[in-house]
Amino acid sequence: MSVAGTYKTIVKSPMGDQTGTLTVVPNGDSFTGSLVGSLGSMDINDGTVEGDTIKWKMNMVVPMPMTLDCEATIDGDNLTGSVNAGAFGAMPLSGTREA
């Protein structure tokens, strides 16, 4: 199954659960898209696809500027992984495909 789709996501952050909508648009072994949530919209940078695993970076602005390193594995319609927020460490990421 393709990694393409729109996923409802939850990141377990120090500020509580952060919900969002992750859009994954694959193009061979790379992908583009965005994550839109309560803290705004972030574009996906350097997205790569390796089988069922996707890796990407996002530049967060709110509540403080930092680069987030993300990785997730897609199994059917479920997504699990982590968001690494530098000094704040890795935060669990989960999601379910909507479309």
N, C-alpha and C positions, 0 to 999 in steps of 0.2 A: 504494500500500500504506500502511496505517496505521502510525503511529509506535508504537502500543500494543505492549506486550510486556514480557518479562523478558529482560535482556541480561547475559551474563557479560562483565565489563569488566576492563580492565587500565589503570591509570594509571602512566606512567613518572615516578616521583617521585624527589627527591634521596635518599630513604630506600630506594630500590629499587622494584621492581614492586609495586604495590598492587592486588590482585585484589578483585573485589566483584560483587555482583548488583544491577543497576539495574532498578527497576520503573517503567514509564511508563504512566500511566493518563490518556489524553487526555479532555478535555471541551471540544469546540469548538476555540478557539484558545488554550486553556490546558491544563495538565496537572498532576497530582499524582503522588506516588510516593515512593520512597526509594532510597538506596544503602546496602547492607549489605556490610561487608567486615571485614578483619582489625582495623581501628581502631574498629569499632562500627557503629552505624546512624545515618544522617543523613537527615532528611526533606527533600524537595524544596520549595523556596519560590519563588514568583514564576515558575513554569514557564510558558513560552509555546511555541506551535507555529506555525511559519511554513512551510507546505509540508512538506518533508522535514527541516527544521532545528528542533531544540529548544534552548531556552536556559533555564537555571535557576540558582538559588543554593542553597547548602547551608551550614549553620553547623557547622563542624568544632570539636570539643572536644579530641580527642586527636591528636597530641601537644601541640598548643597551640591555643587558641581563635582562630579566624579565619573569615571568610566566603569561600567558594569561589565564583567565577563560572565557570559551565560552559556550553559550547556543543557541540553534536554534530549531524552530518548523518547521516541514516539512508538507506542505499542497499540495498534488498532486506532481507537479514537482517544486514547489517553496519553498525556504528556507528563513526564516526571524529570526533574533535574535540579539545577541550582543556579543561583545568581550570586556571583562573588563581588562583594562591594568593598574591595580593598581592606582597609583597617577594620571594617565592620564584619569581615569574614563572609563565609558562604551561607546563603539563606535558601531553604527548600522552595522549589518551584513545582507546582502541579497544575494540570489543566485538562480540559475536555474539549474535543473538536465539536464545533457548532456547524460548520459547513465545509 
